[in-house]
Amino acid sequence: MRTNTHRLLALCLALGLAATGCAGASRHPAAAGPEPPPITPPAQETVQAAVDRGVDFLLKTQNSNGSWGTSRNRFRDIWTPIPGGFTAFSVGTTSLCVMALCEAADDRPEVTEALRRAEDWYAANLDRLRLCSTAVMYNNWGHGLSIQALCHLLRTQPMDETRKARIRKMVDGQIARLHRYQFLDGGWGYYSWGALPARSSTDASTFMTATILIALHEARETGFGVPDDMIERAVAGLSQQRRPDFAYGYHFSAAKWTPTWDFGKPPAAMGRTQACNAAMRIWGEEATSDAVIKAWLKRLFARNGWLSMARKQNWPHAGYFGIAAYFYYYGHYYASVSIALLPEDERPYYQDYLAHVLLPHQEKDGSWWDFPLFNYHQQYGTAFAVMALNACLHADSP
């Protein structure tokens, strides 16, 4: 009797597993995610008003030398070698603000003037962006984001051939620096932990690699020469850090040796996976389908609390699953980049939901911020949010 019972249980288990396999055979693991609750889409006029307030904040907070952000310390901050770390923060923050002003397409003279002053600041300071130390490579953020910002200027701002040549020289120099600092595992990271030379490190981070890949794609689209081997190695390295459900690990060694570590699980990966999906898609990786992009956007909306609980915490990785506050607006900006890769008629739902998430977080002064980083936090947070919300305006919006 006991033997027959065991056989019956085994048969039921086998049939259940077979049924589960058949039911899931047509569904990609990355597409198996939560559905966000329904919302009332915000009015397009409300979205535009928030963008305008954000632009006004950026205009008010631009430094007299044309940059954004300062090293003034008001909070507990992160490890920053002097002076290279602050140069990297200044370049990265200024680049995001330039991108935001370009994308907002605000034709007021004060916006044009702010962008011109930023361009002059780049010309005087960008060459100072170098390796921060033998252990810290925040400069890679600056190299990638400045490339994208300068390409934005070339695409959107009227300028003579002398100015164009000056910008092209700067972009070529930043591409060369990224080629020099590319890690052995194919990507880029912001800590090399003292490896000499620094590029011998094998701890490329997925999100920095994705950010740089997106910037290099814009550079190539703008007519710059980007070495093929540089892209091929970065795409290959990024793909090795991806789980079957398309949650991207934090950095190379964690993805390889501790793939089930909290940092690598879907809740922790919601912010960085948006950038990784966008980067892989724009460089032609077929596995990153529309279904994958939409599933991860829905996961971001449905589980937004995981990211939001870390927002405004003054210690890195203070949230559950090791989520850091500075992934909040970063992740939502790259969500907007991912949305733009979907067919145009499928975008409005995701645009409306993204705006629904971001609008309530705007501060009274028109800014957004997520992590207290010296005096760069309001500027970079606002830039990310302005770009994300501007992308939430529908194609038929006046």
N, C-alpha and C positions, 0 to 999 in steps of 0.2 A: 504494500500500500504506500509506504513511504517512498519507494523507488518510483512508482507511477506518479506520485504527487510531484516529486522533483523533476521528472521528465516533462510533466505538464507545465510547471513553472518555467523551465528552461525554454520550452516551445513558445510560451507566451512572451517571454523576454526577447527571444529571437525575432518573433513576428513584430513586436513593438519597435525594436531597433531597425528592422527592415522598413517598417512603415515610416519611421522618423527619417531615415535616410532618403526614401523616395520623395517624401514631402519636401525635404530641404534640398533635393538635388538641383532644382532649378533656381534656388535662391543663394546668392553669394553671401558668405559669412558677414561681409561688411554691411550688407543691406538689412541685416537682422538687428534692428534697433528700435528704440522707443518712438512713439508718435507724440509730438507736442500737443498740448491742449489748444482748443480753438481760441482765437482772439478777435477783437474788433480792430481792423487795420487802421493805423493812424492816418489822418488826412495828409495829403501831400504838402499842403501849405504849412502844416505843423513841422514836417520834416525839413522843409526849406528854411523855415524860421530858425530852427535849431542850428542848421548849418551856418546861417548868416551870423548868429550870435557867436558860434565857435570861431568863425573867421575874424570877427571883431576882436575877440580875445587874443588871437594870435597877432593881430596888428598892434594891439596895445602892449604886448609883452615882448616885442622884438627888441633886442639890445641895440644900443646906439651904433655898434660896429657891424650890424647886419645879421648877427647870429641869434639863436634862441637858447635860453637856459644858462644857468651859472652854477658854479661849484659851491655856492653858499650852503652850509650844512645846518638844516633845521631839525633833522631827524636822525635816528640810527640808520646808517647807510651801508652799502656793500663795499667789499674789498676793492680799492681803487688805487693803483700805483700812480704816483705823481711824477711828472705832469701828464704822461701819456694817456692815463685813464680818462682824465677830464677832457683832453683833446678829442678822444673817441666819443665821449658823451656829447660834446658840443657839435661835432660833425654829424653824428647820428640824429640828434634832436633837431638840428637845423634842417637836415635833409628831409625829415618827416614833415616839418612845417612848410618847407618849400613845396613838397608834393601836394600837401593839403590845399595850399593857396592856388596852385596850378589846377588841381582837379575841381575845385569849387567854381572855377571859371567866373570869378567875380571881376567885372571889368572896371571897377573904380580905380581912379589914378593912384590912390594910396596903396592898393594891392600891387599894382605894377611897380611902384617905387620900392615897396618892401622886397619884392623879388629881385629887383636890380641891386639893392643893397646886399642881399644875401649872396648874389652872384659875385660881387666884388669881395665879400668876405671869404668865399671859397678861394678866389684867386690869391688872396693874401695868406691864407692859413691851411689850405688842404694838404699842401706838401709836407706839413708838420705831422700828419697822421701816419704814425709808424708803429711798429711792435711796441706794446706797452711795457712788457718785461719778459723775462724768460718763462714766466708762468701764466701771464695774463695777456689775452689777445682780443680785448674789446675793440681794437682797431678794425677787426674784420667786419663788425657791424657798420662802422663808418665807411669802409671801402664800398660795401655793397649798397648801402642806402644812398651814399653820395652819387654813385653811378646812376641810380634810378632818378634821383632828384635832378641831376644835371641833364639827363635825357628828357625829363619833363619840361625843363626850361627850353631846351632846343625845340621841342614839339609845340610849345604853347606861346612862347614870348617872341615878339618881333625883335630882331637884332641884326646888326650888320655883320659882314663877313669876319671882321676882326674879333668880335665877341664870340661868334660861332667857333672860330679857330681856337680861341682861348679855352672854351668849354671842351672842345674835342680833345685838346691836349690833356686836360685834367682827367677826362673819362678814360683815355688810353692809359694814363698813369695808374689809375685805380684798378683797372683790369689787370695790369701787369703785377701790381702788388698782390691781388688775390691769387693770381697764378703762382706767385712765389710762396705764398703762405698756405696753399692747399695742403691738407693733411694727407698722410699716407693711405688712410682708409677712404679717401676720395672726396670728403666733404670739408667743411670748415667748422671750427669751434672757437670758443672764447676763453678756454683754459687749455694750456699745453702742459701744465704741471712741471715746468722746468725742463722739458725735453729740449735737447740741443742737436741740430737746429730745431726751431719750434715746429716746423712742418712735419717733423718725424712723429708727432703725437698721433695717437689712434683713438682720440676721443672727440671726433666731430659730432656736433649736436645736430639733430634732425632739423630743428626749426631755423637755426642759422644757415644751414646748408640750403634749405628751401627758400629762405629770404634772398640769399645771394643768387640762387638759380633764377628766381623771378626777375631780379635786377639785371642779370646778364642776358636774359631773354629780351628785355626791353632795350638793352644796349644793342643787341644784334638787330632787332627790328628797327632801330634808329640808324643803322648803318655802320656800327662799330665792328671791328674784327674781334671775335671771341674764339679762342682756340677750341677745336672740336674735342681734343683729349681732356680738356678741363671740364667740359660738360659731361662727357661720357663717364668719366670717373666719378663725378659728383652724383649723377643719376644712379649709377650702379651702387655707390655707397649708401645712398638714401634708401634704395629698394631693399638692401640687406637689413635695414633697421625696422622693417614693417612686418607686423603680425598678420596672420590670415584674415583677421577682422579689420585690417587696415588701421589699427591703432599704431602709431609710430612711437618708438622708444625715445628716451631722452637723449642719449648719446650712444656712440658705437659700442663701447665696452659693456654698457648696461643692457643693450639689446641683445648682445651676443651671450653674455654670461649670466645675466639675471632677467630673463624676459618676463617672468611673472612678478617681478618687483612692483610695488605699488606705482612707482613712477611710470611704468610702461603700460598700465591697464587703461581701458577706454576712458574712465572718468578723468584720469590724469592727462590723457592725450587729446582731449577735446579742443584745446586751443591750438596746439602745434599741428595737429592733423589737418586743419583747414589749410595752412600754408603748404604742408607737404603734398596734399592732394592737388592743390593749384599748381605747384611746381612740377610735379610729375605729369600732370595733364598738358601743360603748355609745352613741355618738351617731348610730347608725343607718346607717352607711356599708355598703352591701350588698356591695361588692367584698371586704370582709374577712370571708370565709366561714369556716365551721368547718374546711374543708380547709386554708385559709391559716394559721389559728391553729395547727392540729395540726402542719403541716409546719415551722413556725418553732419550735415547742416541741421537735420531734424534732431539728432542727438544733442547738438550744441544748444538748441532751443529748449528741448524737453528736460535736459539735465543742467540747465544754466546755473542752478544753485551751487553745483560743485565748484564752478569758477568764481561765482559771485561771493561765496563765503570767504574766499581768500582776498577779495578786493579790499584795498586800503589797509591791509595788514602790513606792519612795518618790519617784517622779517621774511626773507626769501623762503619759499616752500612751507609757509605757515598753514596752508589749507590741508584738508583731507587729501589723501593720495599724493601728498607732496606737491600740491598745486601752489604755484607762486602767483602773487598778485599781478605781476607785470605780464602775465599771459592774457589778462582779461581783454584789454582793448586791442592788443596784438592779434589775438585769436579772432575777434569780431571783424577787424579790418580784413584779414585774409579770408574770412567767411565771405565778405563782399566780393573779393577777388574770385573766389570759387563760384559764387552766384553768376558772375558775368560770363562764366564758361558754359553755362547751361543754355539751351535754346531760349530765345527771347520770350516766347509765349509762356514759358514755364517759370520765369523769374519772379513775377509779381508776388506770389505767395511768400517766397523766401525773403524778398526785399521788405515786404510789410512786416514780417515777423522780426527781422533783424532790427528794423526801426523801432518796433514795439519794445524790444529788449533795451535798446540804448537810450531812447529819449528820456526816461525817468531819471537817468543818472547824471544828466547835465546839471552842473552847479549854478548857483545864482549869478556868478560872474561870467557864465557862458562856457566854462571849461569842463573837461572831464579828466579824472585821474584815477589811477588804480594802485600805484606803489610809490611811497615817498622817497624819491631818488634825488637827493640834494635839492637843487631848484630846477630840475629838468622835467619833473613828473607831470605838472599841469600842461606843459607845452607838448610833450610827446603824446600824452593821453588825448589831448584835444585834437591833435593832428590825426591820430588814428581814427577817432570818432567822427571827425568832419569827413574824412575820406569814406568811411563806411556808410555814413548817412547820405552823403552825396550820391553814392552808388545805389541807395535805396529809392531814389527818385525814378519813377517809371519813365520808359522811353517816350511816352506820349504826354509827359508832364510839361506844362508850359514853362 
